[in-house]
Amino acid sequence: FAAATGKRAAIGALADLSRIIAGEAGTTVSATETGVAYAA
């Protein structure tokens, strides 16, 4: 999805949905990053 659309894709628990959308929880895949970027 991320590579095909240029948008981000996110994976996480449905209970964390609002935090996933905000980029605060879950795993995010982005076509704009190179390599692996870790966030705390």
mmCIF entry with sequence, helices, sheets and N, C-alpha, C, O atoms, coordinates in Angstrom:
data_MODEL
# 
_entry.id   MODEL 
# 
_entity.id                         1 
_entity.type                       polymer 
_entity.pdbx_number_of_molecules   1 
# 
_entity_poly.entity_id                      1 
_entity_poly.type                           'polypeptide(L)' 
_entity_poly.nstd_linkage                   no 
_entity_poly.nstd_monomer                   no 
_entity_poly.pdbx_seq_one_letter_code       FAAATGKRAAIGALADLSRIIAGEAGTTVSATETGVAYAA 
_entity_poly.pdbx_seq_one_letter_code_can   FAAATGKRAAIGALADLSRIIAGEAGTTVSATETGVAYAA 
_entity_poly.pdbx_strand_id                 A 
# 
loop_
_entity_poly_seq.entity_id 
_entity_poly_seq.num 
_entity_poly_seq.mon_id 
_entity_poly_seq.hetero 
1 1  PHE n 
1 2  ALA n 
1 3  ALA n 
1 4  ALA n 
1 5  THR n 
1 6  GLY n 
1 7  LYS n 
1 8  ARG n 
1 9  ALA n 
1 10 ALA n 
1 11 ILE n 
1 12 GLY n 
1 13 ALA n 
1 14 LEU n 
1 15 ALA n 
1 16 ASP n 
1 17 LEU n 
1 18 SER n 
1 19 ARG n 
1 20 ILE n 
1 21 ILE n 
1 22 ALA n 
1 23 GLY n 
1 24 GLU n 
1 25 ALA n 
1 26 GLY n 
1 27 THR n 
1 28 THR n 
1 29 VAL n 
1 30 SER n 
1 31 ALA n 
1 32 THR n 
1 33 GLU n 
1 34 THR n 
1 35 GLY n 
1 36 VAL n 
1 37 ALA n 
1 38 TYR n 
1 39 ALA n 
1 40 ALA n 
# 
_struct_asym.id          A 
_struct_asym.entity_id   1 
# 
loop_
_struct_conf.conf_type_id 
_struct_conf.id 
_struct_conf.pdbx_PDB_helix_id 
_struct_conf.beg_label_comp_id 
_struct_conf.beg_label_asym_id 
_struct_conf.beg_label_seq_id 
_struct_conf.pdbx_beg_PDB_ins_code 
_struct_conf.end_label_comp_id 
_struct_conf.end_label_asym_id 
_struct_conf.end_label_seq_id 
_struct_conf.pdbx_end_PDB_ins_code 
_struct_conf.beg_auth_comp_id 
_struct_conf.beg_auth_asym_id 
_struct_conf.beg_auth_seq_id 
_struct_conf.end_auth_comp_id 
_struct_conf.end_auth_asym_id 
_struct_conf.end_auth_seq_id 
_struct_conf.pdbx_PDB_helix_class 
_struct_conf.details 
_struct_conf.pdbx_PDB_helix_length 
HELX_P HELX_P1 AA1 ALA A 2  ? THR A 5  ? ALA A 2  THR A 5  1 ? 4 
HELX_P HELX_P2 AA2 LEU A 14 ? ASP A 16 ? LEU A 14 ASP A 16 5 ? 3 
HELX_P HELX_P3 AA3 LEU A 17 ? ILE A 21 ? LEU A 17 ILE A 21 1 ? 5 
# 
_struct_conf_type.id          HELX_P 
_struct_conf_type.criteria    ? 
_struct_conf_type.reference   ? 
# 
_struct_sheet.id               AA1 
_struct_sheet.type             ? 
_struct_sheet.number_strands   2 
_struct_sheet.details          ? 
# 
_struct_sheet_order.sheet_id     AA1 
_struct_sheet_order.range_id_1   1 
_struct_sheet_order.range_id_2   2 
_struct_sheet_order.offset       ? 
_struct_sheet_order.sense        anti-parallel 
# 
loop_
_struct_sheet_range.sheet_id 
_struct_sheet_range.id 
_struct_sheet_range.beg_label_comp_id 
_struct_sheet_range.beg_label_asym_id 
_struct_sheet_range.beg_label_seq_id 
_struct_sheet_range.pdbx_beg_PDB_ins_code 
_struct_sheet_range.end_label_comp_id 
_struct_sheet_range.end_label_asym_id 
_struct_sheet_range.end_label_seq_id 
_struct_sheet_range.pdbx_end_PDB_ins_code 
_struct_sheet_range.beg_auth_comp_id 
_struct_sheet_range.beg_auth_asym_id 
_struct_sheet_range.beg_auth_seq_id 
_struct_sheet_range.end_auth_comp_id 
_struct_sheet_range.end_auth_asym_id 
_struct_sheet_range.end_auth_seq_id 
AA1 1 ALA A 9  ? ILE A 11 ? ALA A 9  ILE A 11 
AA1 2 THR A 27 ? VAL A 29 ? THR A 27 VAL A 29 
# 
loop_
_atom_site.group_PDB 
_atom_site.id 
_atom_site.type_symbol 
_atom_site.label_atom_id 
_atom_site.label_alt_id 
_atom_site.label_comp_id 
_atom_site.label_asym_id 
_atom_site.label_entity_id 
_atom_site.label_seq_id 
_atom_site.pdbx_PDB_ins_code 
_atom_site.Cartn_x 
_atom_site.Cartn_y 
_atom_site.Cartn_z 
_atom_site.occupancy 
_atom_site.B_iso_or_equiv 
_atom_site.pdbx_formal_charge 
_atom_site.auth_seq_id 
_atom_site.auth_comp_id 
_atom_site.auth_asym_id 
_atom_site.auth_atom_id 
_atom_site.pdbx_PDB_model_num 
ATOM 1   N N  . PHE A 1 1  ? 0.828  -1.192 0.000  1.00 0.00 ? 1  PHE A N  1 
ATOM 2   C CA . PHE A 1 1  ? 0.000  0.000  0.000  1.00 0.00 ? 1  PHE A CA 1 
ATOM 3   C C  . PHE A 1 1  ? 0.868  1.250  0.000  1.00 0.00 ? 1  PHE A C  1 
ATOM 4   O O  . PHE A 1 1  ? 0.647  2.159  -0.800 1.00 0.00 ? 1  PHE A O  1 
ATOM 5   N N  . ALA A 1 2  ? 1.854  1.301  0.893  1.00 0.00 ? 2  ALA A N  1 
ATOM 6   C CA . ALA A 1 2  ? 2.697  2.493  0.991  1.00 0.00 ? 2  ALA A CA 1 
ATOM 7   C C  . ALA A 1 2  ? 3.454  2.746  -0.316 1.00 0.00 ? 2  ALA A C  1 
ATOM 8   O O  . ALA A 1 2  ? 3.527  3.883  -0.780 1.00 0.00 ? 2  ALA A O  1 
ATOM 9   N N  . ALA A 1 3  ? 4.006  1.706  -0.897 1.00 0.00 ? 3  ALA A N  1 
ATOM 10  C CA . ALA A 1 3  ? 4.751  1.877  -2.142 1.00 0.00 ? 3  ALA A CA 1 
ATOM 11  C C  . ALA A 1 3  ? 3.837  2.223  -3.310 1.00 0.00 ? 3  ALA A C  1 
ATOM 12  O O  . ALA A 1 3  ? 4.201  3.036  -4.159 1.00 0.00 ? 3  ALA A O  1 
ATOM 13  N N  . ALA A 1 4  ? 2.668  1.622  -3.361 1.00 0.00 ? 4  ALA A N  1 
ATOM 14  C CA . ALA A 1 4  ? 1.749  1.837  -4.483 1.00 0.00 ? 4  ALA A CA 1 
ATOM 15  C C  . ALA A 1 4  ? 1.083  3.207  -4.452 1.00 0.00 ? 4  ALA A C  1 
ATOM 16  O O  . ALA A 1 4  ? 0.820  3.793  -5.502 1.00 0.00 ? 4  ALA A O  1 
ATOM 17  N N  . THR A 1 5  ? 0.807  3.724  -3.251 1.00 0.00 ? 5  THR A N  1 
ATOM 18  C CA . THR A 1 5  ? 0.055  4.981  -3.143 1.00 0.00 ? 5  THR A CA 1 
ATOM 19  C C  . THR A 1 5  ? 0.897  6.174  -2.725 1.00 0.00 ? 5  THR A C  1 
ATOM 20  O O  . THR A 1 5  ? 0.494  7.319  -2.930 1.00 0.00 ? 5  THR A O  1 
ATOM 21  N N  . GLY A 1 6  ? 2.060  5.919  -2.141 1.00 0.00 ? 6  GLY A N  1 
ATOM 22  C CA . GLY A 1 6  ? 2.870  7.009  -1.605 1.00 0.00 ? 6  GLY A CA 1 
ATOM 23  C C  . GLY A 1 6  ? 2.380  7.492  -0.251 1.00 0.00 ? 6  GLY A C  1 
ATOM 24  O O  . GLY A 1 6  ? 2.932  8.437  0.312  1.00 0.00 ? 6  GLY A O  1 
ATOM 25  N N  . LYS A 1 7  ? 1.350  6.850  0.270  1.00 0.00 ? 7  LYS A N  1 
ATOM 26  C CA . LYS A 1 7  ? 0.810  7.209  1.583  1.00 0.00 ? 7  LYS A CA 1 
ATOM 27  C C  . LYS A 1 7  ? 1.319  6.218  2.615  1.00 0.00 ? 7  LYS A C  1 
ATOM 28  O O  . LYS A 1 7  ? 1.919  5.203  2.260  1.00 0.00 ? 7  LYS A O  1 
ATOM 29  N N  . ARG A 1 8  ? 1.083  6.504  3.887  1.00 0.00 ? 8  ARG A N  1 
ATOM 30  C CA . ARG A 1 8  ? 1.558  5.592  4.921  1.00 0.00 ? 8  ARG A CA 1 
ATOM 31  C C  . ARG A 1 8  ? 0.552  4.480  5.183  1.00 0.00 ? 8  ARG A C  1 
ATOM 32  O O  . ARG A 1 8  ? -0.650 4.647  4.980  1.00 0.00 ? 8  ARG A O  1 
ATOM 33  N N  . ALA A 1 9  ? 1.061  3.361  5.631  1.00 0.00 ? 9  ALA A N  1 
ATOM 34  C CA . ALA A 1 9  ? 0.232  2.231  6.049  1.00 0.00 ? 9  ALA A CA 1 
ATOM 35  C C  . ALA A 1 9  ? 0.532  1.990  7.519  1.00 0.00 ? 9  ALA A C  1 
ATOM 36  O O  . ALA A 1 9  ? 1.670  2.167  7.956  1.00 0.00 ? 9  ALA A O  1 
ATOM 37  N N  . ALA A 1 10 ? -0.472 1.587  8.285  1.00 0.00 ? 10 ALA A N  1 
ATOM 38  C CA . ALA A 1 10 ? -0.272 1.368  9.716  1.00 0.00 ? 10 ALA A CA 1 
ATOM 39  C C  . ALA A 1 10 ? -0.872 0.036  10.139 1.00 0.00 ? 10 ALA A C  1 
ATOM 40  O O  . ALA A 1 10 ? -1.901 -0.400 9.624  1.00 0.00 ? 10 ALA A O  1 
ATOM 41  N N  . ILE A 1 11 ? -0.197 -0.596 11.094 1.00 0.00 ? 11 ILE A N  1 
ATOM 42  C CA . ILE A 1 11 ? -0.634 -1.873 11.641 1.00 0.00 ? 11 ILE A CA 1 
ATOM 43  C C  . ILE A 1 11 ? -0.662 -1.725 13.158 1.00 0.00 ? 11 ILE A C  1 
ATOM 44  O O  . ILE A 1 11 ? 0.287  -1.216 13.754 1.00 0.00 ? 11 ILE A O  1 
ATOM 45  N N  . GLY A 1 12 ? -1.743 -2.168 13.778 1.00 0.00 ? 12 GLY A N  1 
ATOM 46  C CA . GLY A 1 12 ? -1.815 -2.103 15.235 1.00 0.00 ? 12 GLY A CA 1 
ATOM 47  C C  . GLY A 1 12 ? -3.136 -2.638 15.741 1.00 0.00 ? 12 GLY A C  1 
ATOM 48  O O  . GLY A 1 12 ? -3.987 -3.082 14.970 1.00 0.00 ? 12 GLY A O  1 
ATOM 49  N N  . ALA A 1 13 ? -3.289 -2.587 17.043 1.00 0.00 ? 13 ALA A N  1 
ATOM 50  C CA . ALA A 1 13 ? -4.505 -3.077 17.692 1.00 0.00 ? 13 ALA A CA 1 
ATOM 51  C C  . ALA A 1 13 ? -5.657 -2.098 17.488 1.00 0.00 ? 13 ALA A C  1 
ATOM 52  O O  . ALA A 1 13 ? -5.465 -0.884 17.555 1.00 0.00 ? 13 ALA A O  1 
ATOM 53  N N  . LEU A 1 14 ? -6.839 -2.621 17.241 1.00 0.00 ? 14 LEU A N  1 
ATOM 54  C CA . LEU A 1 14 ? -8.011 -1.756 17.058 1.00 0.00 ? 14 LEU A CA 1 
ATOM 55  C C  . LEU A 1 14 ? -8.268 -0.887 18.282 1.00 0.00 ? 14 LEU A C  1 
ATOM 56  O O  . LEU A 1 14 ? -8.776 0.227  18.151 1.00 0.00 ? 14 LEU A O  1 
ATOM 57  N N  . ALA A 1 15 ? -7.930 -1.373 19.456 1.00 0.00 ? 15 ALA A N  1 
ATOM 58  C CA . ALA A 1 15 ? -8.116 -0.583 20.674 1.00 0.00 ? 15 ALA A CA 1 
ATOM 59  C C  . ALA A 1 15 ? -7.269 0.688  20.662 1.00 0.00 ? 15 ALA A C  1 
ATOM 60  O O  . ALA A 1 15 ? -7.586 1.650  21.361 1.00 0.00 ? 15 ALA A O  1 
ATOM 61  N N  . ASP A 1 16 ? -6.197 0.697  19.872 1.00 0.00 ? 16 ASP A N  1 
ATOM 62  C CA . ASP A 1 16 ? -5.299 1.849  19.767 1.00 0.00 ? 16 ASP A CA 1 
ATOM 63  C C  . ASP A 1 16 ? -5.556 2.681  18.516 1.00 0.00 ? 16 ASP A C  1 
ATOM 64  O O  . ASP A 1 16 ? -4.706 3.484  18.132 1.00 0.00 ? 16 ASP A O  1 
ATOM 65  N N  . LEU A 1 17 ? -6.703 2.508  17.877 1.00 0.00 ? 17 LEU A N  1 
ATOM 66  C CA . LEU A 1 17 ? -6.957 3.125  16.576 1.00 0.00 ? 17 LEU A CA 1 
ATOM 67  C C  . LEU A 1 17 ? -6.693 4.627  16.545 1.00 0.00 ? 17 LEU A C  1 
ATOM 68  O O  . LEU A 1 17 ? -6.030 5.106  15.625 1.00 0.00 ? 17 LEU A O  1 
ATOM 69  N N  . SER A 1 18 ? -7.185 5.374  17.507 1.00 0.00 ? 18 SER A N  1 
ATOM 70  C CA . SER A 1 18 ? -6.981 6.828  17.482 1.00 0.00 ? 18 SER A CA 1 
ATOM 71  C C  . SER A 1 18 ? -5.505 7.176  17.602 1.00 0.00 ? 18 SER A C  1 
ATOM 72  O O  . SER A 1 18 ? -5.046 8.132  16.977 1.00 0.00 ? 18 SER A O  1 
ATOM 73  N N  . ARG A 1 19 ? -4.756 6.419  18.393 1.00 0.00 ? 19 ARG A N  1 
ATOM 74  C CA . ARG A 1 19 ? -3.316 6.658  18.526 1.00 0.00 ? 19 ARG A CA 1 
ATOM 75  C C  . ARG A 1 19 ? -2.558 6.221  17.278 1.00 0.00 ? 19 ARG A C  1 
ATOM 76  O O  . ARG A 1 19 ? -1.555 6.838  16.920 1.00 0.00 ? 19 ARG A O  1 
ATOM 77  N N  . ILE A 1 20 ? -3.021 5.167  16.611 1.00 0.00 ? 20 ILE A N  1 
ATOM 78  C CA . ILE A 1 20 ? -2.389 4.722  15.366 1.00 0.00 ? 20 ILE A CA 1 
ATOM 79  C C  . ILE A 1 20 ? -2.559 5.794  14.297 1.00 0.00 ? 20 ILE A C  1 
ATOM 80  O O  . ILE A 1 20 ? -1.604 6.128  13.595 1.00 0.00 ? 20 ILE A O  1 
ATOM 81  N N  . ILE A 1 21 ? -3.760 6.329  14.169 1.00 0.00 ? 21 ILE A N  1 
ATOM 82  C CA . ILE A 1 21 ? -4.025 7.382  13.180 1.00 0.00 ? 21 ILE A CA 1 
ATOM 83  C C  . ILE A 1 21 ? -3.155 8.611  13.449 1.00 0.00 ? 21 ILE A C  1 
ATOM 84  O O  . ILE A 1 21 ? -2.692 9.266  12.516 1.00 0.00 ? 21 ILE A O  1 
ATOM 85  N N  . ALA A 1 22 ? -2.938 8.917  14.721 1.00 0.00 ? 22 ALA A N  1 
ATOM 86  C CA . ALA A 1 22 ? -2.108 10.063 15.096 1.00 0.00 ? 22 ALA A CA 1 
ATOM 87  C C  . ALA A 1 22 ? -0.613 9.768  14.964 1.00 0.00 ? 22 ALA A C  1 
ATOM 88  O O  . ALA A 1 22 ? 0.215  10.663 15.131 1.00 0.00 ? 22 ALA A O  1 
ATOM 89  N N  . GLY A 1 23 ? -0.268 8.510  14.664 1.00 0.00 ? 23 GLY A N  1 
ATOM 90  C CA . GLY A 1 23 ? 1.133  8.131  14.537 1.00 0.00 ? 23 GLY A CA 1 
ATOM 91  C C  . GLY A 1 23 ? 1.819  7.904  15.870 1.00 0.00 ? 23 GLY A C  1 
ATOM 92  O O  . GLY A 1 23 ? 3.048  7.929  15.943 1.00 0.00 ? 23 GLY A O  1 
ATOM 93  N N  . GLU A 1 24 ? 1.047  7.683  16.927 1.00 0.00 ? 24 GLU A N  1 
ATOM 94  C CA . GLU A 1 24 ? 1.588  7.520  18.275 1.00 0.00 ? 24 GLU A CA 1 
ATOM 95  C C  . GLU A 1 24 ? 1.657  6.066  18.729 1.00 0.00 ? 24 GLU A C  1 
ATOM 96  O O  . GLU A 1 24 ? 2.205  5.790  19.796 1.00 0.00 ? 24 GLU A O  1 
ATOM 97  N N  . ALA A 1 25 ? 1.120  5.134  17.954 1.00 0.00 ? 25 ALA A N  1 
ATOM 98  C CA . ALA A 1 25 ? 1.114  3.717  18.339 1.00 0.00 ? 25 ALA A CA 1 
ATOM 99  C C  . ALA A 1 25 ? 1.149  2.869  17.077 1.00 0.00 ? 25 ALA A C  1 
ATOM 100 O O  . ALA A 1 25 ? 0.898  3.364  15.978 1.00 0.00 ? 25 ALA A O  1 
ATOM 101 N N  . GLY A 1 26 ? 1.459  1.600  17.242 1.00 0.00 ? 26 GLY A N  1 
ATOM 102 C CA . GLY A 1 26 ? 1.465  0.677  16.117 1.00 0.00 ? 26 GLY A CA 1 
ATOM 103 C C  . GLY A 1 26 ? 2.737  0.759  15.299 1.00 0.00 ? 26 GLY A C  1 
ATOM 104 O O  . GLY A 1 26 ? 3.712  1.398  15.695 1.00 0.00 ? 26 GLY A O  1 
ATOM 105 N N  . THR A 1 27 ? 2.710  0.108  14.167 1.00 0.00 ? 27 THR A N  1 
ATOM 106 C CA . THR A 1 27 ? 3.826  0.091  13.229 1.00 0.00 ? 27 THR A CA 1 
ATOM 107 C C  . THR A 1 27 ? 3.403  0.832  11.978 1.00 0.00 ? 27 THR A C  1 
ATOM 108 O O  . THR A 1 27 ? 2.348  0.552  11.408 1.00 0.00 ? 27 THR A O  1 
ATOM 109 N N  . THR A 1 28 ? 4.228  1.781  11.548 1.00 0.00 ? 28 THR A N  1 
ATOM 110 C CA . THR A 1 28 ? 3.913  2.580  10.368 1.00 0.00 ? 28 THR A CA 1 
ATOM 111 C C  . THR A 1 28 ? 4.903  2.261  9.258  1.00 0.00 ? 28 THR A C  1 
ATOM 112 O O  . THR A 1 28 ? 6.109  2.199  9.496  1.00 0.00 ? 28 THR A O  1 
ATOM 113 N N  . VAL A 1 29 ? 4.399  2.061  8.053  1.00 0.00 ? 29 VAL A N  1 
ATOM 114 C CA . VAL A 1 29 ? 5.225  1.851  6.864  1.00 0.00 ? 29 VAL A CA 1 
ATOM 115 C C  . VAL A 1 29 ? 5.027  3.068  5.978  1.00 0.00 ? 29 VAL A C  1 
ATOM 116 O O  . VAL A 1 29 ? 3.897  3.436  5.656  1.00 0.00 ? 29 VAL A O  1 
ATOM 117 N N  . SER A 1 30 ? 6.135  3.692  5.585  1.00 0.00 ? 30 SER A N  1 
ATOM 118 C CA . SER A 1 30 ? 6.052  4.918  4.800  1.00 0.00 ? 30 SER A CA 1 
ATOM 119 C C  . SER A 1 30 ? 6.975  4.833  3.591  1.00 0.00 ? 30 SER A C  1 
ATOM 120 O O  . SER A 1 30 ? 8.112  4.379  3.710  1.00 0.00 ? 30 SER A O  1 
ATOM 121 N N  . ALA A 1 31 ? 6.504  5.258  2.450  1.00 0.00 ? 31 ALA A N  1 
ATOM 122 C CA . ALA A 1 31 ? 7.322  5.273  1.240  1.00 0.00 ? 31 ALA A CA 1 
ATOM 123 C C  . ALA A 1 31 ? 8.296  6.445  1.249  1.00 0.00 ? 31 ALA A C  1 
ATOM 124 O O  . ALA A 1 31 ? 9.201  6.494  0.416  1.00 0.00 ? 31 ALA A O  1 
ATOM 125 N N  . THR A 1 32 ? 8.129  7.394  2.177  1.00 0.00 ? 32 THR A N  1 
ATOM 126 C CA . THR A 1 32 ? 9.000  8.570  2.206  1.00 0.00 ? 32 THR A CA 1 
ATOM 127 C C  . THR A 1 32 ? 10.275 8.347  3.006  1.00 0.00 ? 32 THR A C  1 
ATOM 128 O O  . THR A 1 32 ? 11.216 9.130  2.879  1.00 0.00 ? 32 THR A O  1 
ATOM 129 N N  . GLU A 1 33 ? 10.333 7.303  3.825  1.00 0.00 ? 33 GLU A N  1 
ATOM 130 C CA . GLU A 1 33 ? 11.529 6.999  4.617  1.00 0.00 ? 33 GLU A CA 1 
ATOM 131 C C  . GLU A 1 33 ? 12.447 6.081  3.827  1.00 0.00 ? 33 GLU A C  1 
ATOM 132 O O  . GLU A 1 33 ? 11.990 5.286  3.005  1.00 0.00 ? 33 GLU A O  1 
ATOM 133 N N  . THR A 1 34 ? 13.741 6.196  4.080  1.00 0.00 ? 34 THR A N  1 
ATOM 134 C CA . THR A 1 34 ? 14.698 5.260  3.500  1.00 0.00 ? 34 THR A CA 1 
ATOM 135 C C  . THR A 1 34 ? 15.276 4.430  4.634  1.00 0.00 ? 34 THR A C  1 
ATOM 136 O O  . THR A 1 34 ? 15.585 4.965  5.699  1.00 0.00 ? 34 THR A O  1 
ATOM 137 N N  . GLY A 1 35 ? 15.422 3.151  4.420  1.00 0.00 ? 35 GLY A N  1 
ATOM 138 C CA . GLY A 1 35 ? 15.935 2.283  5.465  1.00 0.00 ? 35 GLY A CA 1 
ATOM 139 C C  . GLY A 1 35 ? 14.908 2.083  6.561  1.00 0.00 ? 35 GLY A C  1 
ATOM 140 O O  . GLY A 1 35 ? 13.704 2.068  6.306  1.00 0.00 ? 35 GLY A O  1 
ATOM 141 N N  . VAL A 1 36 ? 15.396 1.931  7.786  1.00 0.00 ? 36 VAL A N  1 
ATOM 142 C CA . VAL A 1 36 ? 14.530 1.710  8.943  1.00 0.00 ? 36 VAL A CA 1 
ATOM 143 C C  . VAL A 1 36 ? 14.670 2.897  9.882  1.00 0.00 ? 36 VAL A C  1 
ATOM 144 O O  . VAL A 1 36 ? 15.785 3.288  10.229 1.00 0.00 ? 36 VAL A O  1 
ATOM 145 N N  . ALA A 1 37 ? 13.556 3.469  10.293 1.00 0.00 ? 37 ALA A N  1 
ATOM 146 C CA . ALA A 1 37 ? 13.564 4.587  11.245 1.00 0.00 ? 37 ALA A CA 1 
ATOM 147 C C  . ALA A 1 37 ? 12.793 4.152  12.480 1.00 0.00 ? 37 ALA A C  1 
ATOM 148 O O  . ALA A 1 37 ? 11.632 3.753  12.386 1.00 0.00 ? 37 ALA A O  1 
ATOM 149 N N  . TYR A 1 38 ? 13.436 4.230  13.632 1.00 0.00 ? 38 TYR A N  1 
ATOM 150 C CA . TYR A 1 38 ? 12.793 3.853  14.891 1.00 0.00 ? 38 TYR A CA 1 
ATOM 151 C C  . TYR A 1 38 ? 12.370 5.113  15.632 1.00 0.00 ? 38 TYR A C  1 
ATOM 152 O O  . TYR A 1 38 ? 13.099 6.105  15.653 1.00 0.00 ? 38 TYR A O  1 
ATOM 153 N N  . ALA A 1 39 ? 11.197 5.069  16.236 1.00 0.00 ? 39 ALA A N  1 
ATOM 154 C CA . ALA A 1 39 ? 10.718 6.192  17.041 1.00 0.00 ? 39 ALA A CA 1 
ATOM 155 C C  . ALA A 1 39 ? 10.393 5.690  18.436 1.00 0.00 ? 39 ALA A C  1 
ATOM 156 O O  . ALA A 1 39 ? 9.933  4.562  18.613 1.00 0.00 ? 39 ALA A O  1 
ATOM 157 N N  . ALA A 1 40 ? 10.631 6.522  19.402 1.00 0.00 ? 40 ALA A N  1 
ATOM 158 C CA . ALA A 1 40 ? 10.345 6.135  20.794 1.00 0.00 ? 40 ALA A CA 1 
ATOM 159 C C  . ALA A 1 40 ? 8.978  6.611  21.203 1.00 0.00 ? 40 ALA A C  1 
ATOM 160 O O  . ALA A 1 40 ? 8.558  6.381  22.337 1.00 0.00 ? 40 ALA A O  1 
# 
